[in-house]
Amino acid sequence: MKNNTLAEIAKVLAEKQNILIFPHINMDGDALGSAAALCKGLRDLGKNCFILIEDDIPGNLLFLDKGYTTRDQDIMENPEISICVDCGEEKRFPKRAETFRKADITVCIDHHATTRYICDYNYVDSSRAATGELIYDLLCIMGVTIDKEIGEAVFAAITTDTGNFQYSNTSKRSHEIMAELYDAGIDANGISIELYENMRIEKILIKNKVLSTLELVAGGKGAICYMTEAMLTETGATGDETDGVVQELRSISGVEIAAFLKEQPDGRVKASLRSKRYADVAAIASAFGGGGHIRAAGCTLDCSLDEAMALIKEKMTESL
């Protein structure tokens, strides 16, 4: 399998009618924003298109779903194309993997360096800041009019994956697309409020508990903290309401690598990793079967929280 061009994928999409879109579990702004923009664009072209999900949409992203998502895996009797966005492994949509493979043609559009080519058509560009950038380019190639709704979905995708344009993955092209989205009439302030200023009090409570577990390692070059299932029960928070904690750890002066470990209901531990300037956290994640970008990666460890903390701290120290 090879890396195709967006033009090749556009041609395939133009020829088919029934299309399902698969964002990854634990949806972030890029996954759902990309999926929503693509779904709206394909529907504008007269396609029968839905976003198939298996978990809840985070509260601050609900505004992106304007009747596009479904949990009904039988919504299409004969899907012609399945598209996974912002991911390239079936373990990132485990409960939908069988449905994904039912389609006549599979497509992957992603920007993660560790993504493998698993589909009939693949477009993976790790130099791009967000999958939303790739979806924008694809829709333009297909002749879709970038209206306010599509523009705001793409804006949500790019702003969240660039840390509101602060991360090192932000590029000239990121800003060029932003300028074009303003021409489409987006309400950047309104979308930013939905994304960043729309939290429940439970989010503050869980964040306080999580940050109380903060430890510095490697002489202050590493920062790590964790969340337990008990913390969620005590605060009434949801797991997605700890999003952003790892970025806060990275913002600590002197910290190069930040790690946030989340105990899962099944007992496993999900680790989110970030680096500031030079460390390769994708290499750390890969050691545990995960992946991602040099500056942002993640993995899941099949062990206790205490064991996971020890393993991640060891790898962080080695890297630093």
C-alpha positions in Angstrom: 0.0 0.0 0.0 1.1 3.6 -0.7 0.4 7.2 0.1 -2.1 8.4 -2.4 -2.8 12.0 -3.4 -5.8 13.9 -2.2 -6.8 14.2 -5.9 -7.0 10.4 -6.2 -9.1 10.3 -3.0 -11.4 13.1 -4.3 -12.0 11.1 -7.5 -12.9 8.0 -5.6 -15.3 9.9 -3.4 -16.9 11.6 -6.4 -17.8 8.3 -7.9 -19.6 6.8 -4.8 -22.7 7.7 -2.9 -22.9 5.9 0.5 -20.1 7.0 2.8 -19.3 6.4 6.5 -16.8 8.5 8.4 -14.9 7.1 11.4 -13.3 9.4 14.0 -11.2 7.8 16.7 -12.5 7.0 20.2 -12.1 9.8 22.8 -12.8 12.3 20.1 -10.9 15.6 20.2 -11.5 18.7 18.3 -9.5 17.6 15.3 -11.2 14.2 15.0 -14.8 15.5 15.2 -14.1 18.8 13.5 -12.5 17.0 10.5 -15.3 14.5 10.4 -18.0 17.2 10.6 -16.4 19.3 7.9 -16.1 16.3 5.6 -19.6 15.0 6.3 -21.1 18.4 5.6 -19.1 18.8 2.4 -20.0 15.4 1.1 -23.7 16.0 1.9 -23.5 19.3 0.0 -22.4 17.2 -3.0 -25.5 15.0 -2.6 -23.8 12.1 -0.9 -25.5 9.9 1.7 -23.0 10.4 4.6 -22.9 9.9 8.3 -20.2 10.0 11.1 -20.3 6.7 12.9 -19.3 6.9 16.6 -19.1 4.6 19.6 -18.5 6.9 22.6 -19.9 10.2 23.9 -19.0 13.5 22.3 -17.2 15.8 24.8 -19.5 18.6 26.0 -17.4 21.4 24.4 -17.6 19.7 21.0 -21.3 19.0 20.9 -21.8 22.2 18.8 -20.0 20.5 15.9 -22.7 17.7 15.5 -25.5 19.1 13.5 -27.2 15.8 12.8 -24.1 14.1 11.4 -23.3 11.4 14.0 -24.9 8.1 14.7 -24.2 5.0 16.8 -26.4 2.8 14.5 -23.9 0.5 12.8 -26.7 -0.6 10.4 -27.5 3.0 9.2 -26.2 1.9 5.8 -27.0 -1.5 4.4 -24.2 -1.3 1.9 -21.6 1.4 2.6 -19.5 2.0 -0.5 -16.7 3.9 1.3 -15.4 3.9 4.9 -13.1 6.8 5.8 -11.1 6.9 9.1 -10.0 10.5 10.0 -7.3 11.5 12.4 -6.4 7.9 13.0 -5.0 5.0 11.0 -5.5 1.9 13.2 -8.6 -0.1 13.8 -7.8 -0.2 17.6 -8.7 3.5 17.5 -12.3 2.6 16.7 -12.5 -1.0 18.0 -16.3 -1.4 18.3 -16.7 -0.1 14.7 -13.9 -2.0 13.0 -16.1 -4.7 11.6 -18.4 -2.1 10.1 -15.4 -0.2 8.7 -14.3 -3.2 6.8 -17.8 -3.9 5.3 -17.3 -1.0 2.8 -16.2 -1.8 -0.7 -13.4 0.8 -0.4 -11.5 2.0 2.7 -9.8 5.4 3.0 -7.5 6.9 5.7 -6.8 10.6 6.0 -4.5 11.4 8.9 -1.5 13.5 10.0 0.2 11.2 12.6 3.7 10.1 11.8 3.2 6.6 13.2 0.1 5.9 11.1 0.5 2.7 9.0 -1.2 2.3 5.6 -4.1 -0.1 6.3 -6.6 1.1 3.8 -7.2 0.9 0.0 -6.5 4.6 -0.2 -4.3 6.5 2.3 -3.3 10.1 2.6 -1.0 10.6 5.6 1.0 13.9 5.9 2.8 14.2 9.3 4.0 17.7 8.3 0.5 19.1 8.7 -0.7 20.5 12.0 -4.1 18.9 12.0 -6.2 16.5 9.9 -8.6 19.4 9.6 -6.0 21.0 7.2 -6.1 17.9 5.0 -9.9 17.8 5.0 -10.0 21.5 4.0 -7.6 20.8 1.1 -9.6 17.7 0.0 -12.9 19.6 0.0 -11.4 22.4 -2.1 -10.2 19.9 -4.6 -13.7 18.4 -4.7 -15.2 21.8 -5.5 -17.1 22.1 -2.2 -18.0 25.6 -1.2 -16.4 26.3 2.1 -19.4 27.8 4.0 -19.5 29.1 7.5 -20.4 25.7 9.0 -17.6 23.8 7.3 -15.2 26.7 8.1 -16.1 26.6 11.8 -15.6 22.8 11.9 -12.2 23.2 10.2 -11.3 26.0 12.6 -12.2 23.8 15.6 -10.0 21.1 14.2 -6.9 23.2 13.7 -7.1 25.5 16.7 -7.4 22.5 19.1 -4.6 20.5 17.6 -2.2 23.5 17.5 -3.0 24.5 21.1 -4.7 27.7 19.8 -1.8 28.2 17.4 0.9 28.0 20.1 2.4 24.5 19.3 5.4 23.9 17.1 3.3 22.1 14.6 1.6 25.4 13.6 2.7 26.4 10.1 2.3 29.1 7.5 -0.3 26.9 5.9 -2.2 26.7 9.1 -2.6 30.5 9.1 -3.3 30.7 5.4 -6.2 28.3 5.9 -7.4 30.4 8.9 -7.4 33.5 6.7 -9.5 31.7 4.1 -11.9 30.6 6.8 -12.5 34.2 7.9 -13.5 34.9 4.3 -16.1 32.1 4.7 -17.6 34.1 7.6 -16.6 32.0 10.6 -17.2 33.3 14.1 -13.8 32.5 15.6 -14.6 34.1 18.9 -17.9 32.2 19.2 -16.2 28.9 18.4 -13.3 29.6 20.8 -15.9 30.2 23.6 -17.5 26.9 22.8 -14.2 25.1 22.9 -12.3 26.8 25.7 -14.8 28.7 27.9 -17.6 26.2 28.3 -16.6 24.0 31.2 -18.6 22.5 34.1 -17.6 23.1 37.7 -16.8 19.3 37.8 -13.9 20.0 35.4 -12.3 22.4 37.9 -12.8 19.9 40.7 -11.2 16.9 38.9 -8.4 19.1 37.6 -7.6 20.1 41.2 -7.5 16.5 42.3 -5.3 15.5 39.4 -2.8 18.3 39.8 -2.4 17.4 43.5 -0.7 14.2 42.3 2.0 16.1 40.4 5.5 14.8 40.5 8.7 16.2 39.0 11.3 13.8 37.6 14.8 14.0 36.0 15.7 17.1 38.0 12.5 19.0 37.0 12.7 18.3 33.3 9.8 15.9 33.5 6.4 16.3 35.1 3.8 13.5 35.6 0.4 13.2 37.3 -2.5 10.8 37.2 -6.2 10.3 37.5 -8.1 7.4 39.1 -11.6 6.2 38.5 -12.3 7.0 42.2 -11.5 10.7 41.5 -14.1 10.8 38.8 -16.7 9.3 41.1 -15.8 11.7 43.9 -16.1 14.8 41.7 -18.8 13.7 39.3 -16.5 14.6 36.4 -16.1 12.7 33.1 -12.9 11.4 31.7 -12.8 13.9 28.9 -12.9 16.8 31.4 -9.3 16.2 32.2 -8.3 17.1 28.6 -5.7 19.9 28.7 -4.0 18.8 31.9 -0.9 17.4 30.1 -0.5 20.7 28.3 -0.6 22.5 31.7 2.2 20.3 32.9 4.3 21.0 29.9 3.9 24.8 30.5 5.8 24.5 33.8 9.1 26.3 33.6 12.0 23.9 33.0 9.8 21.0 32.0 10.5 19.3 28.7 8.4 16.2 28.9 4.9 16.0 30.5 2.9 12.9 31.1 -0.7 12.4 32.3 -1.9 8.9 33.2 -5.6 8.1 33.3 -6.9 4.9 34.9 -9.5 3.3 32.6 -12.7 1.5 33.7 -11.2 -1.8 32.5 -8.2 -1.3 34.7 -5.7 -0.4 32.0 -3.9 3.0 31.9 -4.0 5.5 29.1 -0.9 7.8 29.0 -0.8 11.2 27.2 2.7 12.5 26.5 3.9 16.0 25.4 7.3 17.6 24.9 8.3 21.2 24.6 11.4 21.6 22.5 13.5 18.6 21.7 12.3 15.3 23.3 10.6 12.7 21.1 7.6 11.5 23.0 6.4 9.3 20.1 9.4 7.1 20.8 8.3 6.7 24.4 4.7 5.9 23.3 6.0 3.5 20.7 7.8 1.5 23.4 4.4 0.7 24.8 2.6 0.0 21.6 1.3 3.6 21.1 2.3 6.4 18.8 1.6 9.9 17.7 3.8 12.9 16.9 7.3 13.9 18.2 5.8 16.5 20.5 2.5 14.8 21.3 1.8 11.1 21.6 0.0 8.5 23.6 -0.3 4.9 24.6 -2.3 2.4 26.7 -0.6 0.2 29.3 -2.1 -3.1 30.3 -1.0 -2.9 34.0 -1.8 -1.2 37.3 -1.6 2.5 37.7 1.4 2.2 40.0 3.2 0.0 37.5 2.4 2.4 34.7 3.7 5.4 36.6 7.0 3.6 37.3 7.3 2.5 33.6 6.6 6.0 32.2 8.8 7.7 34.7 11.7 5.4 33.7 11.2 6.1 30.0 10.9 9.8 30.6 14.2 9.8 32.6 16.0 7.8 29.9 14.8 10.3 27.3 15.9 13.3 29.3 
